[in-house]
């Protein structure tokens, strides 16, 4: 269960989206989520608002972020993301270990590419995957955020 403060922005002057867009104020800064009409989260990622957004922001009470997610990807990506969900909270693993879990032990680099395509980073824990030498490896949203997420889970 993840709790955050939802922030409401006045986006009346912005292009409309076919999906609901929500902003959450989390311990890691603002995050933006795209949610379909059935309530499934399609994406969740860090968000840097423009100055106008900050002027019109209205913080709302804390509540649970929707946890119904709907990742969209290739069959290979989906198998990698499913394997990521088996990594226990607070634990880490390696790209090669994920490749072995999906029965493709030579695909560590492809696993890394699939992890980089994860659009729901808070719920599919791609931050828990390290390079074989124990270094952080890569992270779409920056190694600083990856370090913060790992520290938060310990």
N, C-alpha and C positions, 0 to 999 in steps of 0.2 A: 504494500500500500504506500503510495507516495502522496504527500500533501504539499501543496504550494498555494500561494496567493494568486488568484486569477487577476489580471489587470485588464480593464476595459479601455479600449482606445476609440477615439472618434475617427473612423476611417471613411467618412462620408465623401471625401474628395478622392478616394482611391478606387482603382479598378475592382470590380466585384469578382468573387471567386465562386466556383460551383460548390465549394465545401466551406464549412464553418472554420474560421481561423480564430484560435484562442492564444492569448499570451499568458504565461505563468511566470511569477517572480519566485525563483527557487533559491536554495543556498548557493547555487552556481551562477546566478544572474538570471536575466530574462531568457525564456525559451518560448518558441512559437510552435504551435501544433496545428495541423490540418486534420479536420475530423469530417468524415463523410456523413450523409443524411441518416445512416443507421447507427451513428454514434461510435464508429470504429476510427481509431487514430491511424492516419495514413503516414504522418511524419511528425517528428519532434526533434527540434534542433535549437542550438543557441541563437539568440536574436539580438541584434543591435538596432534599437529604434532610431528614427531620425528625430531631430529636435522638436518638430511639431507634435510627434507622438507623445513625447515626454510632457509637453505642456498640457495635453488633453487627457492624460492617463488618470484613471480612477481606480485605485486599489480596492479590491473586493475582499470579503472575508476568506480565510483559509478554507479549503475543501479538497477533497480527494480528486486527483487528476484521473480522467477516464483511463482505465487500464485495458480496455478492449482495443486491440491493435489489429491492423490489417496490412502486413507488409506486402509490398508488390515487387516481384523480382523474377529472375529466371529460375528454373528448377534447381540449378546448381547453387545460386545465391540462397534460395529458400532452405536448401539442405544445410548450408553453412550457418545461416541464421538460427535454424532450429538447434543445431549443435551448440551454438553460443548460449542458448537458454539453459543448457545443462550445467554450465559452470556455476558452482555455488557462490552465493553472496559472500564477498570478501576474499574469494580465491582468484587465482590467475592461472593461465595456461599459455601454451605456445601455438603459433600458427601451424606447426607440423602436427601437433596433437589434434587440432581440429581437423586437419586433413585426414588423419588416421581414423577419427570418429566417423567421418563420412565415407570411409572405405576408399579413399583416394590418397594414399600416403605420399605420393610425389607431387601433390598439388598445393604445397604450402604457399607459393606465390599467388596462385589463383584464389586461394582462401583469403589471403590478404586483400586482394582486389575486391572480392565479394564483401568482405567486412567493410571496406571503404564505401560501399554502396548502401549500407544500412541507413535507412531514413528514420528509424525509431530508436535513436541511440540510448535513451533512458530505459527502455524496456527490453531491447535485444542488446545484451551487455558486451558490446564490441570493445569497450575500454579494458576488459579483463584479459585481453590477449596480448602477450608480450613476444618479443623476438627471442629466439632460442638461447641467445647469450644473456638473457635476463634484462636487457634494456627495454625501454618502452616501445620501441618499434615506431609505427606511425599512428596518426589519428587525424581524421578529417578536420576536426575542430581545434586542433592544436594540442601539443603535448602538455601544456600547462593545465588545460581542462582535464585531460586524461589523468594526470597526477592528482588533481583535486577529487575526481570521482573515485579513484582507487583509495585515497586517504579517507574519504568519507565512509567508505564501506568497511574499513578496518576497525 
